[in-house]
Amino acid sequence: MRIAGITIPEEKRLEIGLTAIYGVGRPLAHRILDKVKVSHGKKPKDLSEDEENRVRKAVEELRIEGDLKREVAGNIKRLKDIGSYRGSRHAKRLPSRGQRTKTNSRTMRGNVRKTMGSGRKKVEKK
């Protein structure tokens, strides 16, 4: 089963499989399946043609994949252009929501670790 250019895993339950689409998480997958009246536990290979089309139509009405990525990138670009604090944090690749940076923010800053020695030299025995 393919939706918006993404192949939904055939062996996983629909509620999990739909999360393969960028912009669809578990809660949204549940709302979609409730709306089209399809069981959450059903697997894509077990869907009838009609159910498959209803799910595809419901998902394609949403802002997902490329459109959503473009919108998010546009929002970040706007923050940078207006010179906001959040925009400057994005530009410096630092956390923009007030988290500490001394010890965390590995994802944003990269995996550069400063290793500290034990602080003392080992004594050799004779």
Secondary structure in CASP SS format (residue, H / E / C, confidence):
PFRMAT SS
TARGET T0000
AUTHOR 0000-0000-0000
METHOD secondary structure of the structure
MODEL  1
M C 1.00
R E 1.00
I E 1.00
A C 1.00
G C 1.00
I E 1.00
T E 1.00
I C 1.00
P C 1.00
E C 1.00
E C 1.00
K C 1.00
R C 1.00
L H 1.00
E H 1.00
I H 1.00
G H 1.00
L H 1.00
T H 1.00
A H 1.00
I C 1.00
Y C 1.00
G C 1.00
V C 1.00
G C 1.00
R H 1.00
P H 1.00
L H 1.00
A H 1.00
H H 1.00
R H 1.00
I H 1.00
L H 1.00
D H 1.00
K H 1.00
V C 1.00
K C 1.00
V C 1.00
S C 1.00
H C 1.00
G C 1.00
K C 1.00
K C 1.00
P H 1.00
K H 1.00
D H 1.00
L C 1.00
S C 1.00
E H 1.00
D H 1.00
E H 1.00
E H 1.00
N H 1.00
R H 1.00
V H 1.00
R H 1.00
K H 1.00
A H 1.00
V H 1.00
E H 1.00
E C 1.00
L C 1.00
R C 1.00
I C 1.00
E H 1.00
G H 1.00
D H 1.00
L H 1.00
K H 1.00
R H 1.00
E H 1.00
V H 1.00
A H 1.00
G H 1.00
N H 1.00
I H 1.00
K H 1.00
R H 1.00
L H 1.00
K H 1.00
D H 1.00
I C 1.00
G C 1.00
S C 1.00
Y H 1.00
R H 1.00
G H 1.00
S H 1.00
R H 1.00
H H 1.00
A H 1.00
K C 1.00
R C 1.00
L C 1.00
P C 1.00
S C 1.00
R C 1.00
G C 1.00
Q C 1.00
R C 1.00
T C 1.00
K C 1.00
T C 1.00
N C 1.00
S C 1.00
R H 1.00
T H 1.00
M H 1.00
R H 1.00
G C 1.00
N C 1.00
V C 1.00
R C 1.00
K C 1.00
T C 1.00
M C 1.00
G C 1.00
S C 1.00
G C 1.00
R C 1.00
K C 1.00
K C 1.00
V C 1.00
E C 1.00
K C 1.00
K C 1.00
END
